[in-house]
Amino acid sequence: MLDIRFIRENADAVQENARKKGYEVSVAQLLERDESRRQLTQVVDELRERRNANAAHLKDGRPEQSVIDEGRRIKLELAERELQLNALDAECLALQKAIPNMASDDVPVGASEDENVIQRTVGTPRDFGFVPRNHAEIAEQRGWLDKERAAKVAGSRFAYLKGEIVRLQFAIVSFVFDTVSNAETLERIAQDAGLDVATTPFTPILPPYMIRTELYDAMDRLEPRDDRYKLENDDLWLQGSAEHVMGSMHANEIIEETQLPIRYVGYATSFRREAGTYGKDMEGILRMHQFDKLELESFSVAENGMNEHLLFVAIQEYLLGQLELPYRVIQKCTADIGKPNARGIDLDTWLPGQQAYRETHTADYMTDYQSRRLNTRVRRADGQLQLLHTNDATAFALGRIMIAIIENGQNEDGSITIPAVLRPYFGGREVL
């Protein structure tokens, strides 16, 4: 969430930013309640001082009855005032949490995703010489996909993946791990993007699949709750993406500046309800309740946060380029970047089976919005403690990228050409 001091000093700008992002909040109401809290805090502090001073008299032999009576009065009033202050604290926190992060200056203003801006388009869709089929038709024909039996076992929007599509998924995982854990490759990606950043490799992570309510809420990724799966008898939720459990792993920690940036690449099976899906999104594995993802997460000092974000986008473009897939880069507008985000980039990959670009990647820069509630801090070289800046991004949503590989690599005889960078993971084979 935003710093209350920043909100006090920039009330009009914070209110206008919320309007541009599409959030109905009242900064004036927060500041009014905040002022009441500050006044009440002063009263409580004064009562505590009086209580302590009175207690000192009680230690001197036999206290007078008036001193005892005064102590009781202070105790009762203090208890009442502390209850009022606790209620005000909770009210202020709820109002403060509702205020979205400030959008970066270069984020385009827009009322919906229709006003997102295409920054560039890379690659040209292939001319097949035949009518390309969608991935669901190909995968079912090849025996790679069984949604009928999955529905029998788990319900709709689940699937059994079988055979070579499973090997394809783990080839992609190995390719990503090999790429982002290699400092020389990261240095080349950064140089090509014109970025002066550390080449610290990403550490592979297999994170928990569950997260406690407190930390999910502190990450500001719990809402909308209707999209999440809650464990009935526990204070636990199934995470909706690996960054939810990677971004929260350093809660209440102080990290030395020399350790930064910390970068993780996490592989996790994730869960979302995906309510309201219809049409072509119901076919195959495009939108599922359960899906596997590779996510990037980093923690950095404030002045390096934006370059980390740009590095993540450069890595995403590098990965898609290595797979030789056509894509476009989208800068998300104010209404689409999300509540905790200061800036957001999407990458849409061309899917011949739909004759459309579909989102396969997103990169989010949160500044210190998450770390403030998570209390994740850095000790700078001069000893000062500051909040860290966080970034997350999709390396690959594995289902979606396999759709792109299958549809773009399909041949008329039903075989699939394996991207050259993945062939070493198949013993040099060229087709599936």
Helices and strands as residue ranges (DSSP letters): H 4-9, H 11-21, H 27-58, H 65-97, G 113-115, E 117-122, H 135-141, E 145-146, H 147-154, E 160-161, H 164-180, H 183-192, E 203-205, E 210-212, H 213-218, G 225-227, E 229-230, E 236-238, H 242-246, E 254-256, G 257-259, E 262-271, G 279-282, E 290-300, G 302-304, H 305-322, E 327-331, E 343-351, E 356-365, H 369-374, E 377-379, E 385-387, E 389-397, H 398-408, G 420-426
